[in-house]
Amino acid sequence: METLRAVFVVCLALAITAVLLPVHLVAQWRRWPLRKTTAQTWHRWVARAMGLRVDVHGAPARTDGHGVLLVANHASWLDIVALGSIAPVSFIAKDDVRDWPIFGLLARLQDSVFVSREARATTRTQAETIARRLADGDMIVLFPEGTTSCGNFVYPFKSSLFGALGIGTENGADATVQPVAIAYTGVDGVPMGRQSRPLAAWPGDIGIGPHLVRILREGRIDIDVGFGDPMTVAPGTNRKRLAAETESAVRRMMSALVRGQRPSSAGTQNPLRTAYEQR
């Protein structure tokens, strides 16, 4: 039955892709806003086909035409499907993801921003690209841990990633940053504990192929996503402080989510918090 389920999910995902891909390609070529809708619809339908149940606490920030940088913890490639089903987001990915089979193509189709963490000569260009996308109103996701975890904890956020994107630099522009926590909380209706949560996680030592097959053979997976209070970040902001505060907010929300509680910092208000003043 598990094998049949995996085959059924793959066939259903292919059918969904066959319906949406032609429309998305045209919309992407013409740069129509419709491309964001088709991408979100694909994630939403595929999430349902896979049996993912995404519960949302709080809401993505609305900023009157300006973009938002969502700062989230990262445990699995399922994070991308979950966030993509909630809002019309794009992702910041390592440059080598561009060439991955299947996932690299999906990343390109979703207007992901590919960044190189080694080539310092490209840092300015990357920052300018992010700034332009945010100015155009895009909602972009950054995973500042720089890797995936087992799903039970949050790795320290790397402040250098904020600097590489131009967030808080002297030459940057004001930006809206919103912490987001992603927690895997149940499978087949049974709450996940510390021992079972790595089932959905994708640590770096597990191949993407075997992990994909394992997920497709599973039943329903419950994912809780909490959106924290957004904040405005001014040029010259201390990026280490920014990394520390967003990390702290994500840790608090994730801790609440895995205990089955609503995160106290998952806000629903639209007004932004006061901009950082520490330089």
C-alpha positions in Angstrom: 0.0 0.0 0.0 2.8 2.4 0.8 4.3 1.8 -2.7 1.0 2.3 -4.3 0.5 5.5 -2.4 3.9 6.8 -3.6 3.1 6.0 -7.2 -0.3 7.7 -6.9 1.2 10.8 -5.5 3.8 11.0 -8.2 1.2 10.6 -10.9 -1.0 13.2 -9.3 1.9 15.6 -9.0 2.8 15.1 -12.7 -0.9 15.8 -13.7 -0.9 19.0 -11.6 2.3 20.1 -13.2 1.1 19.3 -16.7 -1.9 21.6 -16.1 -0.1 24.5 -14.6 3.3 24.4 -16.2 2.3 25.8 -19.7 0.5 28.7 -18.1 3.3 29.4 -15.7 6.0 29.4 -18.4 4.0 31.9 -20.4 3.4 34.1 -17.4 7.1 33.9 -16.4 8.2 34.7 -19.9 5.9 37.7 -20.0 6.7 38.6 -16.4 3.0 38.7 -15.6 2.0 38.7 -11.9 0.1 35.5 -12.7 3.3 33.6 -12.4 3.2 34.0 -8.6 -0.3 32.7 -8.4 0.5 29.6 -10.5 3.5 28.8 -8.4 1.5 29.1 -5.2 -1.3 27.0 -6.7 1.2 24.3 -7.7 2.6 24.1 -4.1 -0.9 24.1 -2.6 -2.1 21.3 -4.8 1.0 19.2 -4.5 0.9 19.6 -0.7 -2.6 18.2 -0.7 -1.6 15.4 -3.0 1.3 14.5 -0.7 -0.9 14.6 2.4 0.7 17.6 4.0 -1.5 19.5 6.4 -0.2 23.0 6.9 -1.6 25.0 9.9 -0.7 28.7 9.8 -0.3 30.9 12.9 -0.2 34.6 12.2 0.2 35.9 8.7 2.8 37.2 6.3 3.3 40.9 6.6 1.5 43.3 4.2 3.6 46.4 3.4 1.8 48.4 0.8 3.7 47.3 -2.3 7.1 46.8 -0.6 8.6 43.3 -0.3 9.3 41.2 2.8 12.3 39.1 3.7 11.0 36.0 5.5 13.6 34.6 7.9 12.9 31.0 8.7 14.4 27.9 10.2 15.2 25.1 7.8 14.7 21.3 8.4 13.6 19.9 5.1 12.8 20.5 1.4 9.2 20.2 2.6 9.7 23.7 4.1 9.6 25.0 0.6 6.4 23.2 -0.3 4.8 24.4 3.0 5.8 28.1 2.6 5.0 28.0 -1.1 1.5 26.9 -0.4 0.9 29.7 2.1 2.1 32.7 0.1 3.6 33.6 -3.3 7.2 33.4 -2.2 10.5 33.0 -3.8 13.6 31.6 -2.2 17.2 32.4 -1.7 19.2 29.3 -2.6 22.8 28.3 -2.8 24.2 28.6 -6.4 24.7 24.9 -6.8 21.0 24.2 -6.2 20.4 25.6 -9.7 21.9 22.4 -11.2 20.1 19.9 -9.0 17.7 17.5 -10.8 14.0 18.3 -10.4 14.5 20.7 -7.5 16.9 22.9 -9.4 14.3 23.3 -12.2 11.5 24.0 -9.7 13.7 26.6 -8.0 14.3 28.4 -11.3 10.6 28.3 -12.2 9.9 30.0 -8.9 12.2 32.9 -9.5 14.6 31.8 -6.8 17.6 34.0 -6.2 20.8 32.0 -6.4 23.7 33.3 -4.3 27.3 32.2 -4.0 28.7 32.2 -0.5 32.3 31.8 -1.6 32.7 34.3 -4.4 33.0 37.6 -2.6 33.2 39.5 -5.9 29.5 38.7 -6.5 28.3 39.9 -3.1 27.4 43.4 -4.3 25.6 42.1 -7.3 23.6 39.7 -5.1 22.7 42.4 -2.7 21.5 44.6 -5.5 19.4 41.8 -6.9 17.7 41.2 -3.5 17.2 44.9 -3.0 15.6 45.3 -6.4 13.3 42.3 -5.8 12.2 43.6 -2.4 11.6 47.0 -3.9 9.4 45.4 -6.5 7.2 43.9 -3.8 8.5 40.3 -3.8 8.3 38.1 -0.7 11.6 36.3 -0.4 12.6 33.5 2.0 16.0 33.3 3.6 17.1 30.2 5.6 19.9 31.9 7.7 21.0 28.6 9.4 22.8 27.9 6.2 21.9 24.2 6.4 19.1 21.8 7.4 18.6 20.4 10.9 16.9 17.3 12.3 13.8 19.3 13.0 14.1 19.3 16.8 16.1 22.5 17.2 17.3 25.7 15.4 20.9 26.2 14.4 22.5 29.6 15.1 21.6 32.2 12.4 24.6 33.3 10.3 24.8 37.1 10.4 27.1 37.0 7.4 24.1 35.9 5.2 22.3 39.1 6.1 25.3 41.2 5.1 25.7 39.3 1.9 22.2 40.2 0.9 22.8 43.9 1.7 20.3 43.9 4.6 21.3 46.5 7.1 24.4 47.7 5.2 25.2 51.3 4.9 24.4 51.3 1.2 21.2 49.3 1.5 17.7 50.4 1.7 15.0 50.0 4.4 13.8 46.4 4.4 11.0 44.6 6.1 12.1 41.4 7.9 9.7 38.8 9.4 10.7 35.8 11.4 9.0 32.5 10.5 9.1 29.2 12.4 8.4 25.8 10.8 7.7 22.8 12.9 6.8 19.2 12.0 4.2 18.2 14.6 2.4 15.0 13.5 2.3 12.0 11.2 -0.8 9.9 10.4 -2.7 11.8 13.1 -0.1 10.9 15.8 1.9 13.7 17.4 5.6 13.7 16.5 8.1 13.5 19.3 11.9 14.1 19.3 12.5 10.6 18.0 10.0 10.7 15.1 10.4 14.3 14.0 13.6 13.5 11.9 11.3 11.5 9.7 10.3 14.7 7.9 13.7 16.4 8.3 16.4 16.2 5.6 19.9 16.5 7.2 22.7 16.9 4.7 23.9 13.2 5.0 20.7 11.8 3.5 20.3 11.7 -0.3 17.4 13.7 -1.8 16.2 10.7 -3.8 15.8 8.2 -0.8 14.3 11.0 1.3 11.7 11.9 -1.3 10.7 8.2 -1.7 10.3 7.9 2.1 8.1 11.0 2.3 5.9 9.8 -0.5 5.4 6.5 1.2 4.3 8.1 4.4 0.7 9.2 5.3 -0.4 12.6 6.4 2.3 14.9 7.8 1.3 17.9 9.9 3.3 21.1 9.6 2.8 24.2 11.7 4.1 27.5 10.4 4.2 30.6 12.7 4.7 34.1 11.4 6.2 36.5 13.9 6.0 40.3 14.2 7.6 42.0 11.2 10.2 44.7 11.7 11.7 47.4 9.6 15.5 47.3 9.1 17.2 50.6 8.3 20.6 51.0 6.6 23.5 50.6 9.0 21.7 48.2 11.3 23.9 45.9 13.3 23.4 42.7 11.4 24.6 40.5 14.3 21.9 42.0 16.4 19.4 41.4 13.6 20.4 37.8 13.3 20.2 37.3 17.1 16.8 38.8 17.4 15.2 36.9 14.5 16.8 33.7 15.7 15.4 34.2 19.2 11.9 34.9 17.8 12.1 31.8 15.6 13.2 29.6 18.6 10.4 30.9 20.8 7.8 30.2 18.1 9.1 26.8 17.2 9.3 25.8 20.9 5.6 26.6 21.3 4.6 24.9 18.0 6.2 21.6 18.9 4.3 21.7 22.2 1.0 22.2 20.5 0.7 25.8 21.6 0.1 29.0 19.6 3.3 31.1 19.5 2.9 34.2 21.6 5.0 36.2 19.1 3.0 35.0 16.0 1.4 38.3 15.3 -1.6 39.1 13.0 -1.2 42.9 13.1 0.0 44.7 10.0 1.8 47.8 11.4 5.5 47.2 11.5 7.7 47.3 14.6 10.0 50.2 15.1 13.1 50.2 13.0 16.4 49.3 14.6 18.4 52.2 15.9 21.6 50.5 16.9 24.2 51.1 14.2 
